């Protein structure tokens, strides 16, 4: 009586896990699905469940679906996971399903899986958003982000004011640790980078200047370039990658671990307790690091000029002294102060506003570095523009 | 209470009396922890008020709120110890910030609080060096450091072995009886609910509101709500 719709080419071939025979009673309204073979995760399955459902749906309307097993040698959760989709489909269509032909264990698992109905609205993929909605969401998110930044800067300023009035609550030992971390510990990397930047500047300038026999002016180029620009800028870039990211990660982890909540409920302002020492440490240390970077850059330039381009060390020294004025140092150090605040604010803010997962901490560290480098470059352009307008 | 547009709980109205051991209970995801955040000053309610005595907690200005918050202690689910400080520094922090006591006296209090939670001798350990249950007990020692008037516990017995959980229950009762501390516990641990709770509120995730308030034993004996009975009997008495 039963007409096989499609049959396994080799129903005895159990070990490869070939399975699933769909019978549909010809001229009748009952479909019988028989499961045979090995139903184990990892074994091959003859037919995807979607195809079986499509076959059930094609043709005349069904009044009953029978699920049964025959020669089922082995099974695990793969079988109930497969069956549950068929049962769900039948239920949607209002077709009664008879599971009494299944092993007891499978029946039990099916009942268990369907015991708690899916919570409405819990599924996320269903809410597909249009392009316009996405754009709107991005803009709103950007606005919220900007508002968060303004909020944070306000809180940081209040904390600094409280500090100046001697009322800020933080542990002095934390400030010392932050200073140690943002200052002396960074000397190695600052030395290396500044020295090399000085070398590079000297080489780049020398190629042009030596064409006119004007090698001595390498000293001017390196001196001014380092003191006014590169010293502060390179230190800032190093510190945003080194200290800014560390701030974001430290505070972010504390947030994940509810430590910041704990501070709040103790009645201690986390901005005063955690952010203030970090901002102070960077603001105190960055100008010193920039000054040190200037020295290293000039030494780097001197190394190249003296060893390759036949300029004596005394000549180089005198030329640098002639070219670089005190106000040039002022500009470099002023810049580094601004950069220090930007890095500390970007790093701490990303940490404080970090989400509560491991990946959120990583995102916070990344965002801290990206933000601070953007802030630094924008601020540097502005300051350079203002200086050139003012003629200093 | 809501997260953005997502409503969590509404129409909550209950009173916690001085000296109560008050249980906030309900199934997972019903908003117990969010309610706790609103009570301890971490998340403002979308609507409504929280009163501490006559003071409107969320409508009063921020400085006043901080003063109220200093009168409470909180034990977080994870312990939330400051990971860069040793246990003794963790507990000493609020004492050093808010009292004018000298170092030696603070150390004495720290050791005493640690011995209360069974961690005598662990002063110089960092939180990462001790087990989860010990971190939790150290967190309790820190929450008790300032002898708060109200102590909040977020899932205190989660992650504790049965014996430690029982010790914690005893400690809670002891604190209430000796210091008169009011205690608010967020939990779904039935043993604790009946052992220590003398008042409670039951939150339901489906109707998004509280179903009942009252002593847990009374709720079990008198409530007609099948959800409450099912919860309080671990589903063994299935009232239809």
Interface residues (C-beta under 8 A of the other chain):
Chain A: X169 X171 X253 X254 X257 X258 X259 X261 X262 X264 X265 X266 X267 X268
Chain B: X40 X41 X42 X66 X67 X69 X70 X72 X73 X74 X76 X77 X78 X80 X81 X82 X83 X93 X94 X97 X98 X142
